């Protein structure tokens, strides 16, 4: 039987274009090279919270009569 584990969980950040990076250590263990296809199982563990949008303030205050 092989000493290579069947699965190694790792955490990756989703970057521009929806890309993730497989850590060097994991690629070395599985001998993963560019162009290989891999099966990924995903579980979202954290979502970045959106910052509330600030409304632009007018520089000159309006009176209630306008």
C-alpha positions as CSV (number, residue, x, y, z in Angstrom):
1,X,0.0,0.0,0.0
2,X,1.2,3.5,-0.8
3,X,2.3,6.0,1.9
4,X,0.7,8.8,0.0
5,X,-2.5,10.0,1.8
6,X,-5.8,9.8,-0.2
7,X,-6.9,13.3,0.9
8,X,-5.3,16.3,2.5
9,X,-7.6,19.1,3.6
10,X,-6.3,22.7,3.2
11,X,-7.7,26.2,3.3
12,X,-7.4,28.4,0.2
13,X,-8.6,31.9,-0.5
14,X,-10.6,32.5,-3.7
15,X,-8.8,35.2,-5.7
16,X,-9.5,37.2,-8.9
17,X,-11.3,35.1,-11.5
18,X,-12.5,32.5,-8.9
19,X,-9.0,31.0,-8.7
20,X,-7.5,29.1,-5.7
21,X,-4.0,28.0,-5.2
22,X,-3.1,24.4,-4.1
23,X,-0.3,24.8,-1.5
24,X,3.3,23.8,-2.6
25,X,3.4,21.1,0.1
26,X,0.2,19.4,-1.2
27,X,1.4,19.6,-4.8
28,X,4.7,18.0,-3.9
29,X,3.0,15.2,-1.9
30,X,0.7,14.3,-4.8
31,X,3.3,15.2,-7.5
32,X,0.7,17.6,-9.1
33,X,2.0,19.4,-12.2
34,X,0.6,22.3,-14.3
35,X,-2.1,20.9,-16.6
36,X,-3.2,18.1,-14.3
37,X,-6.8,17.7,-13.4
38,X,-7.7,17.3,-9.8
39,X,-11.0,16.6,-8.0
40,X,-11.8,19.3,-5.4
41,X,-14.5,19.1,-2.7
42,X,-15.4,22.5,-1.4
43,X,-16.9,23.7,1.9
44,X,-17.3,27.5,2.5
45,X,-15.8,28.3,5.9
46,X,-15.9,32.1,5.8
47,X,-17.5,34.8,3.7
48,X,-16.1,38.3,3.5
49,X,-18.8,40.7,4.7
50,X,-19.7,43.6,2.5
51,X,-19.1,47.0,3.8
52,X,-22.2,49.2,4.0
53,X,-22.2,51.9,1.2
54,X,-22.0,55.4,2.4
55,X,-24.4,57.9,0.8
56,X,-22.7,61.0,-0.7
57,X,-23.3,64.1,1.4
58,X,-24.2,67.3,-0.4
59,X,-21.7,70.1,0.3
60,X,-24.4,72.7,0.8
61,X,-27.3,71.8,3.1
62,X,-30.8,72.1,1.6
63,X,-33.5,73.9,3.5
64,X,-36.8,72.3,4.1
65,X,-38.5,75.0,1.8
66,X,-36.7,73.8,-1.3
